[in-house]
Amino acid sequence: MTGKPQYRQAVLHGYAKVDRDQLLADGLHSSSEDLRGRDPLDSHETCDITDHTWALGYLLQITLDAKYADRIERSSSTPCPGRSPRISRPCSISPAPTR
């Protein structure tokens, strides 16, 4: 985090393009080893959920824009694998602690 506005603008512009071209209905980008389109048959992998959540957390810290907090909540609960309608509590994915 350099504080240089041109770096921040480049990252925000890049995410806007990915959102425009690859964002699926569940709030996560289509990606299975590479970026896909917005087709209903496109998917994403579990690692995409955690990576995207971390990236959004950094964007939230840098911009202080609450929309990134909303996106974190959406992308970490909606596409959760193995979620069953019979389970009443929400599913969450927590990254493994680093040492």
C-alpha positions as CSV (number, residue, x, y, z in Angstrom):
1,M,0.0,0.0,0.0
2,T,2.1,2.8,-1.3
3,G,-0.6,5.5,-1.1
4,K,0.0,6.4,-4.8
5,P,-3.3,7.3,-6.3
6,Q,-2.4,6.0,-9.8
7,Y,-1.8,2.5,-8.3
8,R,-5.2,2.5,-6.5
9,Q,-7.0,3.7,-9.6
10,A,-5.4,1.0,-11.7
11,V,-6.6,-1.7,-9.2
12,L,-10.1,-0.3,-9.1
13,H,-10.2,0.0,-12.9
14,G,-9.0,-3.7,-13.2
15,Y,-11.7,-4.9,-10.7
16,A,-14.4,-2.9,-12.5
17,K,-13.4,-4.7,-15.8
18,V,-13.4,-8.1,-14.2
19,D,-16.8,-7.4,-12.6
20,R,-18.2,-6.3,-15.9
21,D,-17.0,-9.3,-17.8
22,Q,-16.8,-12.2,-15.4
23,L,-19.1,-11.6,-12.4
24,L,-21.7,-14.4,-11.9
25,A,-25.1,-14.2,-10.2
26,D,-23.7,-15.5,-6.9
27,G,-21.3,-12.6,-6.5
28,L,-18.1,-14.2,-7.5
29,H,-16.1,-14.2,-10.7
30,S,-16.1,-17.1,-13.1
31,S,-12.8,-18.8,-12.9
32,S,-11.5,-22.3,-13.1
33,E,-7.8,-21.8,-13.7
34,D,-8.5,-18.8,-15.9
35,L,-11.2,-16.2,-16.2
36,R,-14.3,-17.3,-18.1
37,G,-17.4,-15.4,-19.2
38,R,-20.8,-14.7,-17.6
39,D,-22.4,-17.9,-18.9
40,P,-24.7,-19.7,-16.4
41,L,-22.6,-22.8,-17.0
42,D,-19.3,-21.1,-16.0
43,S,-18.1,-21.8,-12.5
44,H,-15.5,-21.0,-9.9
45,E,-13.3,-23.0,-7.5
46,T,-13.3,-22.9,-3.7
47,C,-9.9,-21.2,-3.8
48,D,-11.5,-18.4,-5.8
49,I,-13.9,-17.7,-2.9
50,T,-11.1,-17.2,-0.3
51,D,-8.8,-15.3,-2.7
52,H,-11.5,-12.9,-3.7
53,T,-12.6,-12.4,-0.1
54,W,-9.0,-11.4,0.9
55,A,-8.7,-9.1,-2.1
56,L,-12.0,-7.4,-1.3
57,G,-10.8,-7.0,2.3
58,Y,-7.7,-5.1,1.0
59,L,-9.9,-2.9,-1.2
60,L,-12.1,-2.2,1.8
61,Q,-9.0,-1.1,3.9
62,I,-7.7,1.1,1.1
63,T,-10.9,2.8,-0.1
64,L,-13.0,2.6,3.1
65,D,-16.0,2.0,0.7
66,A,-18.7,-0.1,2.4
67,K,-19.6,-1.7,-0.9
68,Y,-16.6,-4.0,-0.5
69,A,-17.8,-5.2,2.9
70,D,-21.2,-6.1,1.3
71,R,-19.3,-7.9,-1.5
72,I,-17.2,-9.8,1.1
73,E,-20.4,-11.0,2.8
74,R,-22.1,-12.0,-0.5
75,S,-19.1,-13.8,-1.9
76,S,-18.3,-15.7,1.3
77,S,-21.8,-17.0,2.0
78,T,-23.6,-17.4,-1.3
79,P,-21.3,-19.7,-3.3
80,C,-20.4,-21.8,-0.3
81,P,-19.9,-25.4,-1.4
82,G,-22.0,-28.1,0.3
83,R,-24.6,-25.8,1.6
84,S,-27.9,-27.5,2.2
85,P,-31.3,-26.0,2.6
86,R,-31.8,-28.2,5.6
87,I,-29.0,-26.4,7.5
88,S,-30.5,-23.4,9.2
89,R,-27.2,-21.7,10.1
90,P,-25.3,-19.8,7.4
91,C,-22.1,-21.4,6.0
92,S,-18.9,-19.5,6.1
93,I,-15.4,-20.1,4.9
94,S,-12.5,-19.0,7.0
95,P,-9.0,-18.9,5.6
96,A,-6.4,-21.0,7.4
97,P,-4.3,-19.1,10.0
98,T,-0.9,-18.1,8.8
99,R,2.2,-18.6,10.8
